Amino acid sequence: MRQHGKSSMNPAEKIQDMLISVAVLLDGTGPSSFEKLSETASRLADAYRFIDFLIVGDVRCELDEKTFARVVAFCPQSRYLQIEGAFGYDDLIRFACGEVIGDIIVLTSVDEIDKVDLLHLLSVLRQGPNMVRLRRTRASILELAAARVLKFVTGFDVDPRFLRTIGVNRSLLGQLLNQPSLLSFVRFRAAMFESNHEVIDVDIAAPRRGLRALVGRLEVIANLIGIAAPRLLSFAAALSGVLALMSLGYMLYVGLVLLVKPHVAEGWTTLSLVIAFGLFVQTTALAIICLGVARLFRDPEKAGRILNDVSSSDLFRSFTALNIERS
């Protein structure tokens, strides 16, 4: 394979105490965006010695051999995966999480790799946080208001200012893989799951979005509401429980009126008791059903998780022991 370029930094000057993984997701983007891949690979190769460069696309994306060859020229450990049955960023990220092998991992979109400083993100991630996210400093009032409503309804960390690019370490990724439900829309849920995370503010403009992007956002909202079914069912069960208590209180009120008041309109007592009792039975049954269905949707078992990981490892120094040829 012909080399299209080489790293300008001396191998001895590169960071080589860990393996990094960078997964770039091609969510229906056109070939014009693929040129950014080799530029990103070049910047990473200038700073890191050991890089796992992963490109994940759906059936709509066709990465040509020349573009992939330019990526391999900078990052020999590169892979391209074309996934069938996955559409959009949030579907592709689930496959990427299962394929990356690095100690620290960056998950990003091809639309963002030329707008964010991946090297700075990796530098912050190397300092210890389990998760790093990027957040725009500006957003429209309408977007923020809609996000607050969706956050209240679903309970997820929804904020239009956050970019899709996130960084995680191996410890957190392993925990996410052990609980596959968290991988669904992980960019909205991992921050709630992980307290040891940092946010980097970036001053970039919001991307221009057309009709296709609007449809994609509506689809994401619908999926988030679907995933939040246990929370919504629990709310419905609580509301049904309140109505059941109110109907029970009304039945007691009817009984008290019957005992205290000598003259009651004919038929009022019977009709009121029947209505209140029927409402009590229906709301109680609805509350039980909602709680039962919500329990089915929740994770069957919540295992313990690692809050922090402190280790000492320098395996890459032992080239001979690892049967790695020193270049």
Summary of the structure (lengths in Angstrom):
residues: 327
radius of gyration: 27.3
end to end distance: 18.1
largest distance: 102.1
contacts: 937
relative contact order: 0.10
helix: 51%
strand: 15%
